[in-house]
Amino acid sequence: MAIQYKDDDIKVLSGLEHVRKRPGMYIGSTDINGLHHLIWEIFDNSVDEVLSGNASTITVTLKKDNSVIVSDDGRGIPIGMNKTTKLSSVDTVFTVLNAGGKFDDSAYKSSGGLHGVGASVVNALSSWMVVEVSRDGLLSQSKYEDGGKIVQPLQTIGKSFKTGTTVHFMPDTKIFKELRFNPSIVEERIRESSYLYKNLKIVFNDENTDTHKTFESKTGIGEYVEFINDGKSAINNVAYFEGKSHQIEVEVALQYTTSNSEIIISFANSVKTREGGSHETSFKTALTEVINYCARKWELLKERDKNFEGDDVREGLTAVISVRVPEKLIQYEGQTKNKLFTPEAKTAVSDVFYDKFMYWMEQNKKFAEKIIQKALTSRDARIAARKARQDVKALKNVNKLGSIKSSKLTPAQSKDYANNELFLVEGDSAGGTAKLARDKVHQAILPLRGKVINVEKAKLKDLLTNEEIVTIIACCGTGISNDFNIANIKYDKIIIMTDADVDGSHIQVLLLTFFYRFMKPMIESGHVYIAMPPLYKFTNNNSKKSVYIWDEEELEELKNKTANHTIQRYKGLGEMNSEQLKETTMDKASRQLIRVSIEDAALAERRVTELMGDNSAIRKTWIDNNIDFTLQSE
């Protein structure tokens, strides 16, 4: 029997103007992440209807005008009057801060946080919003403008034989500097949610690209693990565990592959907990304990051997953890809910996962022994890498590494790390030009000789014997892998600067793979960039004026407008003198940079594996399906 959702369930805990003055307090930031967070707040309202068993379909539409529509077939927000605010319940939810149906569990037993609060926040940060509710046989509508001001109180506009809520909103350009949603980011979140709820249908429409996709999973998070690991060599079939403890529903799906990477993705009430929390910590502890127990029991770990460390047993692991926590127990870190604090979740995951995983190991001994053998290999590699790190420190102590750094790195004069930049430059020749073009106070230059090692095919110990990689690690100051500490970063920006050709692109990819595998937080925190040197110098021979061109379309426009012209194609950084390189690529006032980000974590993992891994057949298939090698004559 469905839980009743009535007007009296809307509780009021007051002022949208405060949201507009301090948007970061509510959505984290006003950059692209905060912009997309608006969608999540409305989308999670619909997901909460799914959680309560009252909705089966959600539709998200990106409009050409950059507005967004989110609709569901849930119960619909109550349309009567709220006793406290003297407004309709719909207008209360969308215009009164700290009002919503989720402050107790009479309407929702669990939700992704206080999303009733989020509805008013989205309205506060929108230039306009239209809400339509189908409920009680009626279609009702409210309209708001200029940060949540009611311009049309809730009114009946027709009849309806269905139920649900539709929210159409336009983010306010006074709040958000860049008003353009990234469909890849939206699609990732939608895909994740479809895996979290079996048979939930989510429709995604992007009118800008005429994209229409439907996401629906029959098997849930186990299917998500398969999606992430597509293209990798699996050690075991996906193992799935579920149960309930301390009123918390727990789901875990995991699979080991022959890769070196570890991927753990966790959720609490459908919200991705990017920084983990109590549920993820408990999973890691239980996993390590079970594998150590079985390894001892089967004498794969000898008496003289120390227990496996967590890193040993997680190498090659892909796991998805999902918990559903009652509203009265849910505790997140901040409004953006990146980390779960609920202590009961730690106990619940341990209760459910430990025993079920132990049973699985006993019943699947063939797979289990392979997992333990991989942990043994990982342990040996860890010990070897530790020795290599000690060797690196020893080199530094005898000034060998110091001499490598000093002969290659041209350091910045300032110790103000927050304003310093490190350019990783392709080749000694371009490096020499960059040294002349740089801002000596804040810009450091590190020339790279040739292509660096492909870390996707290498062990950590191999990296630590590679001179180019060791120098990059030493210059960045953060350490790598498990020793990584973002607090020790010596530059605000690490900028990859290569030639605008195939070799330059290859070097970019190799470096990005290194950062992704061994310094991923550096990418996630926005410290890695790609420099954009121009492709052409276009000179008007009549006026003698020159401009730099970064794309073919702009070049064609200028060619059509200017009869008498000269075009210089820059095939490499070395073809520019220091003044040109400074003006086009290094000067903060005039350069163009691309900030590297991970928009779709699961897809990024798949692509790195496909394009940089050992399986050439999978790589060839991807290239055949995605690259057009047809040459068009000019």
Secondary structure, 3 states (H helix, E strand, C coil): CCCCCCHHHCEECCCHHHHHHCCHHHHCCCCHHHHHHHHHHHHHHHHHHHHCCCCCEEEEEECCCCCEEEEECCCCCCCCECCCCCCEHHHHHHHCCCEECCCCCCCCCECCCCHHHHHHHHHHCEEEEEEEEEECCEEEEEEEECCCEEEEEEEEEEECCCCEEEEEEEECCCCCCCCCCCHHHHHHHHHHHHHHCCCCEEEEEECCCCEEEEECCCCCHHHHHHHHHCCCCECCCCEEEEEEECCEEEEEEEEEECCCCCEEEEEECCEECCCCEHHHHHHHHHHHHHHHHHHHHCCCCCCCCCCCCHHHHHCCEEEEEEEECECCCCCECCCCCCCECCHHHHHHHHHHHHHHHHHHHHHCHHHHHHHHHHHHHHHHHHHHHHHHHHHHHHHHHCCHHHHHHHHHCECCCCCCHHHCEEEEEECHHHHHHHHHHCCCCCEEEEEECCCCCCHHHCCHHHHCCCHHHHHHHHHHCCCCHHHCCHHHCCCCEEEEECCCCHHHHHHHHHHHHHHHHHCHHHHHCCCEEEECCCCEEEEECCCCEEEEECCHHHHHHHHHHCCCEEEEECCCHHHCCHHHHHHHHHCCCCCCEEECCCCCHHHHHHHHHHHHCCCHHHHHHHHHHHCCCCCCCC
